[in-house]
Amino acid sequence: MINVVKEQKGNSLLVRLTGSIEESVNFEQIIGLTSPELIVNCRDVPRINSVGVKAWIKYFQSLQAKNIKMHFIECSTAIVEQINLISNFIPEGCVESIYVPFSCGTCKSELVGLFKTEDLKKLEFKLPPLKCTKCSGQASFDDIPEEYFSFLMR
């Protein structure tokens, strides 16, 4: 079940999504009318199913038709997966930052690093290792760059 926290910041509405996006989601009801600019924080969305995807696309396409400027920040790996699978999941150019999966070579822990999409492009998707939060070892990117970043390469 999804939870939404809204915060008005001048002409922008910041929406923080928390939880799984599933059958019961009604974005029009939980987000409603928005300001001329919408910032959607997706950090705490671990899962989205097919019915949730349909509701997502319908809602955000309706906002795009109303010329609402949208920014998607801190997109979880689950959201990145959907962006890569479905071309109209998020309007082009609206994703500002994403979480990227890493794996520690020492203790085998899985962790994520937050990157701005513009920085990823500058790095040409060659990510430096992260310091593991559990053992201080080196964690490296744990996916296939051409697949994980494909939406940024379109």
Secondary structure, DSSP 8 states (H G I E B T S, - for coil): --EEEEEEETTEEEEEEES-B-TT--HHHHT-S--SEEEEEEEE---B-HHHHHHHHHHHHHHHHTT-EEEEESB-HHHHHHHHH-TTSS-TT-B-EEEEEEEETTT--EEEEEEEHHHHHHTTT----EE-TTT--EEEE-S-HHHHTHHHH-
